[in-house]
Amino acid sequence: MTDLKELYEAILKGNHNAALEVTKAALAENIQPKVLIDDYLIKAMEEIGRRFEQHKVFVPELLMAGRAMKMSLSLIQPLLKGENTSLMLGTVVIGTVKGDLHDIGKNLVGSMFEGCGFKVVDLGVDVDAEKFIGAVRENNASIVGLSALLTTTMPYMKSVIKALQDAGLRDKVKVMVGGAPVSEGFAREIGADGYSDSANSAVVKAKELLGVA
Ligand code: B12
């Protein structure tokens, strides 16, 4: 029986080999991907974030924890894609906005969308408005998801919404925003259609916005 606390510890210590091993063992024991993500991966990232804020760890430790989390997620992700793939609920274009390189939360949200029957076009990090617009147009997207983790990059979300308006696409696509510093109030203020603080609720919100809930 795998001790899942080891997964939490492995992420926290940035030990990606251990993270991979424990994830493999847990999946072989049919532990639900959602449990691994919600109760161990995210909790570990929250804790490393707290330690960073308290100056107990520094950027290299954050990077290592982020890498360990990504490695673990790479094993879990294919399972999230599961049975629902024939159920095409729409296309989601997602990316972290210009100037911002944080992608762990955005990747989780993207995986959850994929797992729940959406096609996901992930534009990566440091994405400018033109790139979002091109991808929305090209893929006839029904949702565009903007992620920002820095207070300095949050305002760029408003620029993307303005650019969508200028390109005549604002009525064709629902805009969802998220990331630790983003709030419901901020989302409303910049004219986004939806906000969510977790990958699970992001999908629920998206379905609600598209009327497919
Ligand atoms: C890991 C991390 C890093 C890693 C990123 C690795 C990676 N590949 O992403 C590295 C080390 C590279 C990094 C760099 C920096 N970081 Co940093 N980082 C963090 C940390 C600890 C965790 C972020 C994280 O991954 N959280 C876990 C995920 C799962 O949570 P999440 O991103 O919030 O996502 C969830 C929700 O928000 C939501 N969500 C997210 N996106 C979206 C999108 C949509 C559409 C929706 C609906 C929902 C949604 O769902 C997600 C899943 O539940 C945070 C601290 C924190 N507590 O947030 C600091 C933090 C964000 N970083 C910070 C800073 C300052 C920096 C640097 C400037 C540091 C530096 N001096 O170099 C650089 C910036 C580089 C850049 N230009 O982007 C500050 C930001 C402060 C501020 N007020 O702006 C924070 C808050 C730390 C702090 N307290 O000082 N960082």
py3Dmol code that shows the C-alpha trace and the ligand (Angstrom):
import py3Dmol

protein = """\
ATOM      1  CA  MET A   1       0.000   0.000   0.000  1.00  0.00           C
ATOM      2  CA  THR A   2       1.532   3.322  -1.081  1.00  0.00           C
ATOM      3  CA  ASP A   3       1.921   5.983   1.556  1.00  0.00           C
ATOM      4  CA  LEU A   4       0.623   9.025  -0.322  1.00  0.00           C
ATOM      5  CA  LYS A   5       2.236  11.362   2.184  1.00  0.00           C
ATOM      6  CA  GLU A   6       5.444  10.428   0.339  1.00  0.00           C
ATOM      7  CA  LEU A   7       4.066  12.073  -2.797  1.00  0.00           C
ATOM      8  CA  TYR A   8       3.433  15.277  -0.865  1.00  0.00           C
ATOM      9  CA  GLU A   9       6.952  15.116   0.619  1.00  0.00           C
ATOM     10  CA  ALA A  10       8.552  14.367  -2.760  1.00  0.00           C
ATOM     11  CA  ILE A  11       6.935  17.433  -4.369  1.00  0.00           C
ATOM     12  CA  LEU A  12       7.816  19.595  -1.387  1.00  0.00           C
ATOM     13  CA  LYS A  13      11.464  18.490  -1.534  1.00  0.00           C
ATOM     14  CA  GLY A  14      11.521  18.812  -5.322  1.00  0.00           C
ATOM     15  CA  ASN A  15      12.504  15.177  -5.655  1.00  0.00           C
ATOM     16  CA  HIS A  16      11.085  14.396  -9.073  1.00  0.00           C
ATOM     17  CA  ASN A  17      12.301  10.784  -9.169  1.00  0.00           C
ATOM     18  CA  ALA A  18      10.503   9.998  -5.923  1.00  0.00           C
ATOM     19  CA  ALA A  19       7.418  11.892  -7.142  1.00  0.00           C
ATOM     20  CA  LEU A  20       7.364   9.737 -10.284  1.00  0.00           C
ATOM     21  CA  GLU A  21       7.829   6.510  -8.352  1.00  0.00           C
ATOM     22  CA  VAL A  22       5.083   7.197  -5.809  1.00  0.00           C
ATOM     23  CA  THR A  23       2.700   8.417  -8.520  1.00  0.00           C
ATOM     24  CA  LYS A  24       3.310   5.244 -10.552  1.00  0.00           C
ATOM     25  CA  ALA A  25       2.694   3.054  -7.506  1.00  0.00           C
ATOM     26  CA  ALA A  26      -0.452   4.975  -6.533  1.00  0.00           C
ATOM     27  CA  LEU A  27      -1.920   4.724 -10.023  1.00  0.00           C
ATOM     28  CA  ALA A  28      -1.146   0.989 -10.109  1.00  0.00           C
ATOM     29  CA  GLU A  29      -3.249   0.734  -6.944  1.00  0.00           C
ATOM     30  CA  ASN A  30      -6.086   2.520  -8.735  1.00  0.00           C
ATOM     31  CA  ILE A  31      -5.990   5.591  -6.540  1.00  0.00           C
ATOM     32  CA  GLN A  32      -8.147   8.228  -8.188  1.00  0.00           C
ATOM     33  CA  PRO A  33      -6.211  10.879 -10.176  1.00  0.00           C
ATOM     34  CA  LYS A  34      -8.411  13.563  -8.632  1.00  0.00           C
ATOM     35  CA  VAL A  35      -7.320  12.495  -5.114  1.00  0.00           C
ATOM     36  CA  LEU A  36      -3.644  12.646  -6.106  1.00  0.00           C
ATOM     37  CA  ILE A  37      -4.056  16.108  -7.609  1.00  0.00           C
ATOM     38  CA  ASP A  38      -6.336  17.730  -5.046  1.00  0.00           C
ATOM     39  CA  ASP A  39      -5.054  16.153  -1.838  1.00  0.00           C
ATOM     40  CA  TYR A  40      -1.343  15.840  -2.534  1.00  0.00           C
ATOM     41  CA  LEU A  41       0.004  17.797  -5.553  1.00  0.00           C
ATOM     42  CA  ILE A  42      -1.904  21.022  -4.942  1.00  0.00           C
ATOM     43  CA  LYS A  43      -1.465  20.807  -1.157  1.00  0.00           C
ATOM     44  CA  ALA A  44       2.312  20.451  -1.622  1.00  0.00           C
ATOM     45  CA  MET A  45       2.453  23.447  -3.968  1.00  0.00           C
ATOM     46  CA  GLU A  46       0.409  25.482  -1.484  1.00  0.00           C
ATOM     47  CA  GLU A  47       2.851  24.573   1.274  1.00  0.00           C
ATOM     48  CA  ILE A  48       5.948  25.418  -0.799  1.00  0.00           C
ATOM     49  CA  GLY A  49       4.231  28.721  -1.621  1.00  0.00           C
ATOM     50  CA  ARG A  50       3.725  29.409   2.086  1.00  0.00           C
ATOM     51  CA  ARG A  51       7.366  28.592   2.838  1.00  0.00           C
ATOM     52  CA  PHE A  52       8.467  30.890  -0.006  1.00  0.00           C
ATOM     53  CA  GLU A  53       6.365  33.708   1.415  1.00  0.00           C
ATOM     54  CA  GLN A  54       7.966  33.131   4.841  1.00  0.00           C
ATOM     55  CA  HIS A  55      11.435  33.197   3.203  1.00  0.00           C
ATOM     56  CA  LYS A  56      12.085  29.629   4.341  1.00  0.00           C
ATOM     57  CA  VAL A  57      12.728  28.489   0.752  1.00  0.00           C
ATOM     58  CA  PHE A  58      13.812  30.386  -2.362  1.00  0.00           C
ATOM     59  CA  VAL A  59      13.295  30.342  -6.146  1.00  0.00           C
ATOM     60  CA  PRO A  60      15.411  27.191  -6.831  1.00  0.00           C
ATOM     61  CA  GLU A  61      13.282  25.184  -4.374  1.00  0.00           C
ATOM     62  CA  LEU A  62      10.121  26.502  -6.031  1.00  0.00           C
ATOM     63  CA  LEU A  63      11.429  25.468  -9.435  1.00  0.00           C
ATOM     64  CA  MET A  64      12.303  22.005  -8.199  1.00  0.00           C
ATOM     65  CA  ALA A  65       8.902  21.554  -6.572  1.00  0.00           C
ATOM     66  CA  GLY A  66       7.228  22.774  -9.757  1.00  0.00           C
ATOM     67  CA  ARG A  67       9.224  20.315 -11.835  1.00  0.00           C
ATOM     68  CA  ALA A  68       8.412  17.406  -9.520  1.00  0.00           C
ATOM     69  CA  MET A  69       4.735  18.317  -9.685  1.00  0.00           C
ATOM     70  CA  LYS A  70       4.830  18.471 -13.488  1.00  0.00           C
ATOM     71  CA  MET A  71       6.504  15.043 -13.698  1.00  0.00           C
ATOM     72  CA  SER A  72       3.855  13.524 -11.452  1.00  0.00           C
ATOM     73  CA  LEU A  73       1.117  15.239 -13.427  1.00  0.00           C
ATOM     74  CA  SER A  74       2.529  13.895 -16.693  1.00  0.00           C
ATOM     75  CA  LEU A  75       1.665  10.378 -15.482  1.00  0.00           C
ATOM     76  CA  ILE A  76      -1.766  11.393 -14.216  1.00  0.00           C
ATOM     77  CA  GLN A  77      -2.777  13.509 -17.219  1.00  0.00           C
ATOM     78  CA  PRO A  78      -3.424  10.676 -19.704  1.00  0.00           C
ATOM     79  CA  LEU A  79      -5.894   9.163 -17.231  1.00  0.00           C
ATOM     80  CA  LEU A  80      -7.795  12.412 -16.922  1.00  0.00           C
ATOM     81  CA  LYS A  81      -8.351  12.288 -20.669  1.00  0.00           C
ATOM     82  CA  GLY A  82     -10.259   9.000 -20.106  1.00  0.00           C
ATOM     83  CA  GLU A  83     -13.641   8.043 -21.345  1.00  0.00           C
ATOM     84  CA  ASN A  84     -15.078  11.448 -21.909  1.00  0.00           C
ATOM     85  CA  THR A  85     -13.135  12.320 -25.040  1.00  0.00           C
ATOM     86  CA  SER A  86     -15.908  11.423 -27.480  1.00  0.00           C
ATOM     87  CA  LEU A  87     -18.060  13.956 -25.711  1.00  0.00           C
ATOM     88  CA  MET A  88     -16.839  17.163 -27.350  1.00  0.00           C
ATOM     89  CA  LEU A  89     -18.120  20.006 -25.267  1.00  0.00           C
ATOM     90  CA  GLY A  90     -16.174  22.730 -27.061  1.00  0.00           C
ATOM     91  CA  THR A  91     -12.679  24.086 -27.565  1.00  0.00           C
ATOM     92  CA  VAL A  92     -10.785  25.902 -24.845  1.00  0.00           C
ATOM     93  CA  VAL A  93      -7.823  28.098 -25.734  1.00  0.00           C
ATOM     94  CA  ILE A  94      -5.741  28.584 -22.608  1.00  0.00           C
ATOM     95  CA  GLY A  95      -2.518  30.392 -21.758  1.00  0.00           C
ATOM     96  CA  THR A  96      -0.619  32.362 -19.148  1.00  0.00           C
ATOM     97  CA  VAL A  97      -0.627  36.021 -20.081  1.00  0.00           C
ATOM     98  CA  LYS A  98       2.276  38.126 -21.326  1.00  0.00           C
ATOM     99  CA  GLY A  99       5.107  38.655 -18.857  1.00  0.00           C
ATOM    100  CA  ASP A 100       4.098  35.704 -16.697  1.00  0.00           C
ATOM    101  CA  LEU A 101       5.888  32.361 -16.688  1.00  0.00           C
ATOM    102  CA  HIS A 102       3.826  30.484 -14.082  1.00  0.00           C
ATOM    103  CA  ASP A 103       2.129  27.512 -15.675  1.00  0.00           C
ATOM    104  CA  ILE A 104       1.415  24.875 -13.028  1.00  0.00           C
ATOM    105  CA  GLY A 105      -2.130  26.044 -12.290  1.00  0.00           C
ATOM    106  CA  LYS A 106      -2.853  26.708 -15.956  1.00  0.00           C
ATOM    107  CA  ASN A 107      -1.680  23.179 -16.848  1.00  0.00           C
ATOM    108  CA  LEU A 108      -3.935  21.698 -14.183  1.00  0.00           C
ATOM    109  CA  VAL A 109      -6.922  23.626 -15.455  1.00  0.00           C
ATOM    110  CA  GLY A 110      -6.121  22.565 -19.029  1.00  0.00           C
ATOM    111  CA  SER A 111      -5.832  18.908 -17.985  1.00  0.00           C
ATOM    112  CA  MET A 112      -9.120  19.049 -16.150  1.00  0.00           C
ATOM    113  CA  PHE A 113     -10.845  20.563 -19.189  1.00  0.00           C
ATOM    114  CA  GLU A 114      -9.389  17.828 -21.383  1.00  0.00           C
ATOM    115  CA  GLY A 115     -10.454  15.178 -18.918  1.00  0.00           C
ATOM    116  CA  CYS A 116     -13.985  16.505 -18.935  1.00  0.00           C
ATOM    117  CA  GLY A 117     -14.519  16.408 -22.682  1.00  0.00           C
ATOM    118  CA  PHE A 118     -13.157  19.692 -24.042  1.00  0.00           C
ATOM    119  CA  LYS A 119     -10.543  20.069 -26.750  1.00  0.00           C
ATOM    120  CA  VAL A 120      -7.722  22.147 -25.283  1.00  0.00           C
ATOM    121  CA  VAL A 121      -5.337  24.368 -27.205  1.00  0.00           C
ATOM    122  CA  ASP A 122      -2.589  25.303 -24.756  1.00  0.00           C
ATOM    123  CA  LEU A 123      -0.613  28.360 -25.859  1.00  0.00           C
ATOM    124  CA  GLY A 124       1.900  28.061 -23.025  1.00  0.00           C
ATOM    125  CA  VAL A 125       3.245  31.010 -21.045  1.00  0.00           C
ATOM    126  CA  ASP A 126       4.004  34.665 -21.798  1.00  0.00           C
ATOM    127  CA  VAL A 127       1.191  34.794 -24.346  1.00  0.00           C
ATOM    128  CA  ASP A 128       0.291  38.115 -25.948  1.00  0.00           C
ATOM    129  CA  ALA A 129      -3.157  39.262 -27.073  1.00  0.00           C
ATOM    130  CA  GLU A 130      -2.451  38.651 -30.774  1.00  0.00           C
ATOM    131  CA  LYS A 131      -1.622  35.031 -30.105  1.00  0.00           C
ATOM    132  CA  PHE A 132      -4.816  34.520 -28.073  1.00  0.00           C
ATOM    133  CA  ILE A 133      -6.864  36.108 -30.857  1.00  0.00           C
ATOM    134  CA  GLY A 134      -5.229  34.034 -33.589  1.00  0.00           C
ATOM    135  CA  ALA A 135      -5.868  30.801 -31.663  1.00  0.00           C
ATOM    136  CA  VAL A 136      -9.480  31.694 -30.812  1.00  0.00           C
ATOM    137  CA  ARG A 137     -10.149  32.427 -34.490  1.00  0.00           C
ATOM    138  CA  GLU A 138      -8.283  29.414 -35.878  1.00  0.00           C
ATOM    139  CA  ASN A 139      -9.907  26.933 -33.496  1.00  0.00           C
ATOM    140  CA  ASN A 140     -13.334  28.512 -33.342  1.00  0.00           C
ATOM    141  CA  ALA A 141     -12.940  28.381 -29.547  1.00  0.00           C
ATOM    142  CA  SER A 142     -15.915  28.638 -27.230  1.00  0.00           C
ATOM    143  CA  ILE A 143     -13.802  29.481 -24.153  1.00  0.00           C
ATOM    144  CA  VAL A 144     -10.573  31.388 -23.732  1.00  0.00           C
ATOM    145  CA  GLY A 145      -8.839  30.841 -20.374  1.00  0.00           C
ATOM    146  CA  LEU A 146      -6.355  33.431 -19.128  1.00  0.00           C
ATOM    147  CA  SER A 147      -4.032  32.666 -16.251  1.00  0.00           C
ATOM    148  CA  ALA A 148      -1.917  35.145 -14.246  1.00  0.00           C
ATOM    149  CA  LEU A 149       0.015  34.638 -11.015  1.00  0.00           C
ATOM    150  CA  LEU A 150       1.600  38.055 -10.704  1.00  0.00           C
ATOM    151  CA  THR A 151      -0.142  41.258  -9.698  1.00  0.00           C
ATOM    152  CA  THR A 152       1.927  42.944 -12.408  1.00  0.00           C
ATOM    153  CA  THR A 153       0.570  40.699 -15.187  1.00  0.00           C
ATOM    154  CA  MET A 154      -3.094  40.604 -14.083  1.00  0.00           C
ATOM    155  CA  PRO A 155      -3.930  43.895 -15.831  1.00  0.00           C
ATOM    156  CA  TYR A 156      -2.886  42.350 -19.148  1.00  0.00           C
ATOM    157  CA  MET A 157      -6.002  40.163 -18.948  1.00  0.00           C
ATOM    158  CA  LYS A 158      -8.026  43.309 -19.532  1.00  0.00           C
ATOM    159  CA  SER A 159      -5.893  44.083 -22.592  1.00  0.00           C
ATOM    160  CA  VAL A 160      -6.682  40.645 -24.019  1.00  0.00           C
ATOM    161  CA  ILE A 161     -10.416  41.226 -23.501  1.00  0.00           C
ATOM    162  CA  LYS A 162     -10.144  44.623 -25.189  1.00  0.00           C
ATOM    163  CA  ALA A 163      -8.240  43.058 -28.106  1.00  0.00           C
ATOM    164  CA  LEU A 164     -10.958  40.402 -28.478  1.00  0.00           C
ATOM    165  CA  GLN A 165     -13.509  43.199 -28.630  1.00  0.00           C
ATOM    166  CA  ASP A 166     -11.488  45.093 -31.239  1.00  0.00           C
ATOM    167  CA  ALA A 167     -11.151  41.920 -33.313  1.00  0.00           C
ATOM    168  CA  GLY A 168     -14.941  41.429 -33.259  1.00  0.00           C
ATOM    169  CA  LEU A 169     -14.619  38.153 -31.331  1.00  0.00           C
ATOM    170  CA  ARG A 170     -15.903  39.130 -27.901  1.00  0.00           C
ATOM    171  CA  ASP A 171     -19.457  37.859 -28.527  1.00  0.00           C
ATOM    172  CA  LYS A 172     -18.205  34.558 -29.910  1.00  0.00           C
ATOM    173  CA  VAL A 173     -16.103  33.408 -26.971  1.00  0.00           C
ATOM    174  CA  LYS A 174     -16.508  33.260 -23.198  1.00  0.00           C
ATOM    175  CA  VAL A 175     -13.532  34.618 -21.271  1.00  0.00           C
ATOM    176  CA  MET A 176     -12.503  32.849 -18.069  1.00  0.00           C
ATOM    177  CA  VAL A 177      -9.758  34.143 -15.809  1.00  0.00           C
ATOM    178  CA  GLY A 178      -7.845  32.625 -12.910  1.00  0.00           C
ATOM    179  CA  GLY A 179      -4.611  32.454 -10.952  1.00  0.00           C
ATOM    180  CA  ALA A 180      -3.851  33.026  -7.270  1.00  0.00           C
ATOM    181  CA  PRO A 181      -4.145  36.860  -7.212  1.00  0.00           C
ATOM    182  CA  VAL A 182      -7.271  36.952  -9.397  1.00  0.00           C
ATOM    183  CA  SER A 183     -10.658  37.323  -7.710  1.00  0.00           C
ATOM    184  CA  GLU A 184     -14.299  37.232  -8.682  1.00  0.00           C
ATOM    185  CA  GLY A 185     -14.433  41.005  -8.252  1.00  0.00           C
ATOM    186  CA  PHE A 186     -11.412  41.562 -10.497  1.00  0.00           C
ATOM    187  CA  ALA A 187     -12.930  39.269 -13.129  1.00  0.00           C
ATOM    188  CA  ARG A 188     -16.126  41.329 -13.123  1.00  0.00           C
ATOM    189  CA  GLU A 189     -14.210  44.589 -13.190  1.00  0.00           C
ATOM    190  CA  ILE A 190     -12.296  43.667 -16.361  1.00  0.00           C
ATOM    191  CA  GLY A 191     -15.386  42.269 -18.096  1.00  0.00           C
ATOM    192  CA  ALA A 192     -14.551  38.540 -17.968  1.00  0.00           C
ATOM    193  CA  ASP A 193     -17.431  36.060 -18.106  1.00  0.00           C
ATOM    194  CA  GLY A 194     -16.142  33.680 -15.472  1.00  0.00           C
ATOM    195  CA  TYR A 195     -13.625  33.199 -12.691  1.00  0.00           C
ATOM    196  CA  SER A 196     -12.599  30.165 -10.753  1.00  0.00           C
ATOM    197  CA  ASP A 197     -10.020  29.402  -8.090  1.00  0.00           C
ATOM    198  CA  SER A 198      -9.587  25.719  -8.884  1.00  0.00           C
ATOM    199  CA  ALA A 199      -9.352  23.344 -11.809  1.00  0.00           C
ATOM    200  CA  ASN A 200     -12.512  21.475 -10.827  1.00  0.00           C
ATOM    201  CA  SER A 201     -14.691  24.515 -10.420  1.00  0.00           C
ATOM    202  CA  ALA A 202     -13.263  25.973 -13.664  1.00  0.00           C
ATOM    203  CA  VAL A 203     -14.870  23.153 -15.617  1.00  0.00           C
ATOM    204  CA  VAL A 204     -18.156  23.495 -13.746  1.00  0.00           C
ATOM    205  CA  LYS A 205     -18.162  27.227 -14.473  1.00  0.00           C
ATOM    206  CA  ALA A 206     -17.295  26.689 -18.156  1.00  0.00           C
ATOM    207  CA  LYS A 207     -20.171  24.247 -18.614  1.00  0.00           C
ATOM    208  CA  GLU A 208     -22.490  26.704 -16.918  1.00  0.00           C
ATOM    209  CA  LEU A 209     -21.345  29.509 -19.247  1.00  0.00           C
ATOM    210  CA  LEU A 210     -21.905  27.335 -22.320  1.00  0.00           C
ATOM    211  CA  GLY A 211     -25.213  26.000 -21.065  1.00  0.00           C
ATOM    212  CA  VAL A 212     -24.000  22.387 -21.168  1.00  0.00           C
ATOM    213  CA  ALA A 213     -23.995  21.828 -17.395  1.00  0.00           C
TER     214      ALA A 213
END
"""
ligand_1 = """\
91
B12
C 5.841 27.851 -8.284
C 6.032 29.348 -8.271
C 6.986 29.878 -9.145
C 7.758 29.033 -10.161
C 6.844 28.781 -11.375
C 7.041 27.424 -11.992
C 5.994 27.160 -13.045
N 6.409 26.407 -14.034
O 4.848 27.605 -12.970
C 8.958 29.978 -10.500
C 10.109 29.666 -9.556
C 9.468 29.928 -11.923
C 8.396 31.337 -10.100
C 8.921 32.515 -10.571
C 8.522 33.760 -10.109
N 7.646 34.017 -9.137
Co 6.463 32.659 -8.433
N 5.468 31.492 -7.393
C 5.268 30.186 -7.396
C 4.286 29.755 -6.270
C 5.090 29.246 -5.071
C 3.281 28.690 -6.581
C 2.432 28.947 -7.827
C 1.741 27.656 -8.160
O 2.165 26.916 -9.030
N 0.676 27.333 -7.398
C -0.045 26.054 -7.519
C -1.125 26.168 -8.569
C -1.865 24.831 -8.650
O -2.031 27.174 -8.143
P -2.472 28.390 -9.084
O -1.417 28.726 -10.041
O -3.045 29.462 -8.240
O -3.652 27.760 -9.980
C -4.926 27.359 -9.487
C -5.965 28.479 -9.474
O -5.435 29.762 -9.306
C -6.724 28.295 -10.748
N -6.227 28.887 -11.999
C -4.974 29.145 -12.404
N -4.957 29.591 -13.668
C -6.216 29.608 -14.102
C -6.764 29.984 -15.320
C -8.128 29.917 -15.493
C -8.720 30.295 -16.812
C -8.967 29.503 -14.430
C -10.426 29.480 -14.613
C -8.423 29.098 -13.209
C -7.054 29.167 -13.048
O -6.745 26.890 -10.880
C -5.452 26.376 -10.521
C -5.592 24.955 -10.061
O -6.233 24.824 -8.828
C 3.570 31.129 -5.947
C 3.030 31.274 -4.517
C 1.549 31.072 -4.411
N 1.132 30.847 -3.197
O 0.800 31.152 -5.380
C 4.683 32.128 -6.275
C 4.342 33.584 -6.714
C 3.146 33.587 -7.657
N 5.540 34.002 -7.425
C 5.836 35.216 -7.158
C 6.961 35.895 -7.708
C 7.238 37.285 -7.169
C 7.761 35.308 -8.702
C 8.961 35.929 -9.406
C 8.812 37.407 -9.816
C 10.174 35.699 -8.471
C 11.473 36.292 -8.916
N 11.874 37.268 -8.151
O 12.036 35.885 -9.904
C 9.118 35.016 -10.644
C 8.284 35.533 -11.839
C 8.656 34.954 -13.150
C 7.616 35.367 -14.205
N 7.934 36.344 -15.027
O 6.544 34.806 -14.235
C 4.851 35.876 -6.193
C 3.904 36.870 -6.877
C 3.690 38.107 -6.038
C 2.773 39.077 -6.674
N 2.026 39.731 -5.832
O 2.693 39.281 -7.854
C 4.195 34.660 -5.538
C 2.750 34.894 -5.065
C 5.092 34.270 -4.310
C 5.137 35.343 -3.249
N 4.275 35.342 -2.266
O 5.962 36.201 -3.303
N 7.378 31.205 -9.261
"""
view = py3Dmol.view(width=600, height=400)
view.addModel(protein, "pdb")
view.setStyle({"model": 0}, {"cartoon": {"style": "trace"}})
view.addModel(ligand_1, "xyz")
view.setStyle({"model": 1}, {"stick": {}})
view.zoomTo()
view.show()
